Amino acid sequence: MELVCPAGNLPSLKAAVDNGADAVYFGLRNDTNARHFPGLNFNEKRAREGIAYAKSRGKRIFMAINTYPRPEGWERWRQAVDSAASLSVDALICADIGILDYASRQWPDLNLHLSVQASSTNYEALAFYHDAFGIKRAVLPRVLSLNQVQQVVENTPVDIEVFGFGSLCVMVEGRCILSSYVTGESPNTHGACSPAQFVEYRETPNGLESRLGGLLTDRYEPHETAGYPTICKGRFTVGENTFYAIEEPTSLNTLALLPELYRAGVKAIKIEGRQRTPAYVGQVTKVWREAIDSCCKEPEAFVAESAWNDSLDQVSEGTSTTLGPYYRPWQ
Amino acid sequence: MTMNPKLSLGPVLFYWSRDTLFDFYDQAAEMPVDIIYLGETVCSKRRSLGTKEWIELAVRLSRQSDKEIVLSTLALIEAESELKTLRRLCDNGRFMIEANDIGAVQILSKKGIPFTTGPSINIYNSASLDLLASKGLKRWVLPIELSNLTLRQIQMRRPVGIETEVFCYGRMPLTLSARCFTARSHNLPKDDCQYKCIDYPDGRLLSTQEQQPFLALNGIQTVSAKTCNLLPELPLLKELQVDILRISPQSSYTGKIVDAFHTALMNEGVSDLGKYTPLGSCNGYWHGVDGQAELNSSGIR
């Protein structure tokens, strides 16, 4: 089972490699990937440095081009694919059918992975991408239970990668446009959910308020920590109640499920967080390296050590973690 | 001289009772729409009609009228049982299928059966449209968040024989989840949802803490609280050679709304649909801005 870690910059990439990642994924400094945040990601020069660093240490590098180009942006996405090929990345992580088609025709030797943004939740959908573009691996959206993950693995020729740790998207990635409903920009079109330039915090007589594109997403009591105003993690009113109507601001941690994911035949665990610091990447990578090694050695005897979870809790977003969709009652 | 677009009734997104569905489609048979999409697209637990009954309804409607009947698939397919249902739909042998998941595209294209795609299939550019056309696509619905400018460019390179449909009226489907938010709003787990969706025939309203109506919960789907209305955009829709205008059913006044579109297509005037959209209408996506916005036809807020 492979550990795939995020890198939003060169120090993070090095932290991932140094702490035991098998592969590191990154994106370019534009809207061709789903972490298009100011100051983040790689230009070609940095990417070359990072790739050299990883490859000289026997690690693999994946590049994400996992947003959806509209005709006006097509050239930029096409160039990003060409860059990936010239950088000799080990795999390209894509979502858009048009881009997958281009990449598979133009660069037949380039390994293609299906991004979580492609929203493929069943083996027939994976068969489509496998037959049409020869994808080697797919990252599953965070909506499937463990049984469902297993069902997919058993019925597909494609290697399966799942999210193990990080921010928890409760929606089917690639099919959520809540962000653009409020701001005009979505992960699909602009590579960012709830982009920073639309975020606002205001001190008011009702307490601190967070807003996205002017829309009130939450109000905080003095003792509460204000979260990032992603719509799905706000507090809204439904009927008589005002509450986290969609999801509490928790993050995903599936450490406890690792042996089951392993037995299900999952080939890789993905860590979310290209937008996080090198310290986060280093710490999370280290814990998961130990955990995966322990699990692969003796899955029957695997116990998630409390030191691991303590270490992960320190860097989690929000105050708690969840097993998320893998654990059916959460759904 | 451009052809007038056809009108379609999209699949009912909400959980309506069996009787309500039968009544609705009895009325729909008399409405001036050319195409009716039938089937459950949101949640496989909803069983007002089983797969066999949806197909029987399709047969009945195509006997009663000369409308084209299309069967729509679920948008989020996870369980083996859902794949089984999908295969039964795809094997119906008579009616076109609207694929709302790539899994459906795979099953249909492998069998060489032509198909259409709904708004949850991400076709954001010409290369995607071309590839799907080569797999048997006959018609596509523009994804909800795309604008008239994007559509214009895709239309310029549209493969021969492909029809373009635009979601023109209704609460817009914005997202899908593993979680059921209607059940959650009743403090129930998804596995014991008690079919609460049936109490909300247009979704359950979610508002901000400033009482601004924002979204409507529809089980695992979330739709906009505002109603998309592109009726005033008819001249541009025609100029862009959109073939089909989709009206998404709501629990009341769907017939009136269809009539208003039909009247406008007959050049007999554009009526104000405000009285059918109590929480306001929007058209921001069409104009390339935030979806909730309402702009006039000059593009001004």
Interface residues (C-beta under 8 A of the other chain):
Chain A: Y68 P69 R70 P71 E72 W74 A95 D96 I97 G98 I99 D101 Y102 A118 S119 S120 T121 N122 Y123 E124 A125 A127 F128 Y129 D131 A132 R142 V143 L144 S145 Q148 Q151 V170 M171 V172 G174 R175 C176 I177 L178 S180 Y181 V182 T183 G184 S186 N188 T189 G213 L215 L216 T217 D218 R219 R235 F236 T237 V238 G239 N241 T242 A245 I246 E247 P325 R328 P329 W330 Q331
Chain B: A75 L76 I77 E78 A79 E80 E82 L83 L86 D101 I102 G103 A104 V105 Q106 I107 S109 K110 S120 N122 I123 Y124 N125 S126 A127 S128 L129 D130 L131 L132 K135 I144 E145 L146 L149 T150 Q153 I154 R157 M172 L174 T175 L176 S177 A178 R179 C180 F181 R184 S185 P189 K190 D191 R204 L205 L206 S207 T208 Q209 E210 Q211 Q212 F214 L215 L217 T222 S224 G284 Y285 G288 V289 D290 G291 Q292
